[in-house]
Amino acid sequence: AEVALGDMASSGKVATSLQSMAARTIGPAGAVVSSLFFIIVHFGLLVAYLSRGGELLAAALPAGLALPGILPAPAAFALLFGGGIFATKGSDALESANNVFTLVVLGSFA
């Protein structure tokens, strides 16, 4: 937080990025390495979420509705939830769904 506030104060901007904070603290080469690690970690998270979400979706569907030869479960998961997000972007429905999912995640830790 301290680096972010210092970066915003020195640049006069109201927001900052991870790359600009890394460049300020560990230099341009460090910012490139930081960005590469950020991409790798988030790509891994995307793959993990799609894989496990697809498994859960396939397990939740009745056997007759599964489409193993036509559409893999991770792709179906991405189409279902990605399509839903795209269809409701900018609406109160998307915010409400996000709030519900956040509560579910928080409840899972209780």
Backbone torsions as a table, in degrees:
resi	resn	phi	psi	omega
1	ALA	NA	-37.4	-178.7
2	GLU	-64.6	-41.0	179.2
3	VAL	-65.9	-41.7	179.6
4	ALA	-61.8	-45.8	179.7
5	LEU	-64.5	-41.1	177.8
6	GLY	-64.1	-39.5	179.2
7	ASP	-66.2	-42.9	179.3
8	MET	-67.0	-38.4	179.8
9	ALA	-66.7	-40.0	-178.1
10	SER	-75.0	-29.5	-178.0
11	SER	-93.0	-19.7	-177.7
12	GLY	80.5	6.8	179.4
13	LYS	-90.5	158.5	-179.5
14	VAL	-90.5	-4.2	178.8
15	ALA	-145.3	162.8	177.9
16	THR	-140.4	167.8	-180.0
17	SER	-118.0	163.1	177.2
18	LEU	-60.7	-39.9	-178.8
19	GLN	-65.5	-42.0	-179.6
20	SER	-68.5	-35.5	176.7
21	MET	-67.7	-39.8	178.2
22	ALA	-65.6	-41.3	179.4
23	ALA	-62.8	-36.9	-179.3
24	ARG	-69.8	-36.7	-174.0
25	THR	-94.5	-37.8	-175.5
26	ILE	-122.6	9.1	174.2
27	GLY	88.5	171.4	-176.9
28	PRO	-62.1	-39.9	179.3
29	ALA	-65.2	-40.5	177.0
30	GLY	-64.2	-34.6	177.9
31	ALA	-65.6	-39.1	178.3
32	VAL	-65.3	-46.6	179.3
33	VAL	-62.5	-42.7	178.2
34	SER	-59.7	-42.9	179.3
35	SER	-65.4	-39.9	178.1
36	LEU	-63.6	-44.3	177.4
37	PHE	-63.0	-39.4	177.8
38	PHE	-59.3	-45.2	179.6
39	ILE	-64.5	-44.9	-178.8
40	ILE	-62.6	-46.4	-179.3
41	VAL	-62.8	-45.2	-177.5
42	HIS	-73.7	-28.9	173.1
43	PHE	-66.3	-41.4	176.9
44	GLY	-61.8	-41.4	176.7
45	LEU	-63.0	-40.9	178.6
46	LEU	-61.3	-46.1	179.6
47	VAL	-62.4	-43.5	-179.4
48	ALA	-63.6	-44.5	179.6
49	TYR	-64.4	-42.8	179.5
50	LEU	-65.4	-42.0	-178.8
51	SER	-64.4	-52.9	-178.1
52	ARG	-69.9	-38.3	177.2
53	GLY	-62.5	-38.9	176.6
54	GLY	-64.1	-41.2	177.4
55	GLU	-61.8	-45.6	-179.6
56	LEU	-65.0	-39.4	178.3
57	LEU	-64.9	-44.3	179.4
58	ALA	-63.6	-37.5	179.3
59	ALA	-71.1	-29.4	-178.1
60	ALA	-79.5	-24.0	-178.9
61	LEU	-81.4	145.0	172.3
62	PRO	-63.0	154.8	-174.9
63	ALA	-56.4	-33.7	-178.1
64	GLY	-72.0	-21.5	-178.5
65	LEU	-91.9	-9.7	-180.0
66	ALA	-68.6	142.1	-178.4
67	LEU	-121.4	60.4	-172.8
68	PRO	-63.6	-33.4	-178.9
69	GLY	-87.3	-15.8	-175.1
70	ILE	-101.3	-49.8	-175.5
71	LEU	-139.9	115.7	178.7
72	PRO	-61.2	150.3	-176.2
73	ALA	-57.6	-42.4	178.2
74	PRO	-62.4	-35.7	177.8
75	ALA	-68.2	-39.9	177.4
76	ALA	-63.3	-41.3	177.6
77	PHE	-60.7	-45.8	-179.6
78	ALA	-64.0	-41.8	179.1
79	LEU	-66.0	-42.5	-178.2
80	LEU	-64.9	-54.6	-175.9
81	PHE	-79.6	-38.8	176.5
82	GLY	-64.2	-41.9	177.0
83	GLY	-64.1	-39.8	178.0
84	GLY	-64.2	-41.1	178.3
85	ILE	-66.1	-43.8	-179.8
86	PHE	-64.0	-39.7	-178.0
87	ALA	-69.6	-27.9	-176.2
88	THR	-110.3	11.3	-176.0
89	LYS	-59.7	139.5	179.6
90	GLY	78.4	7.6	-177.4
91	SER	-110.5	165.0	176.9
92	ASP	-69.1	-26.8	179.7
93	ALA	-63.0	-40.7	179.0
94	LEU	-65.6	-42.3	178.5
95	GLU	-64.5	-40.8	178.9
96	SER	-64.6	-43.2	178.5
97	ALA	-63.4	-41.2	178.2
98	ASN	-62.2	-40.7	177.9
99	ASN	-63.6	-40.9	178.6
100	VAL	-64.3	-47.1	179.6
101	PHE	-62.5	-36.8	177.5
102	THR	-64.4	-42.3	177.3
103	LEU	-63.9	-37.7	177.3
104	VAL	-62.5	-44.8	179.0
105	VAL	-63.8	-45.7	177.8
106	LEU	-61.3	-39.9	178.1
107	GLY	-65.7	-28.3	179.8
108	SER	-68.8	-18.9	179.3
109	PHE	-89.6	-11.3	-177.8
110	ALA	-76.6	NA	NA
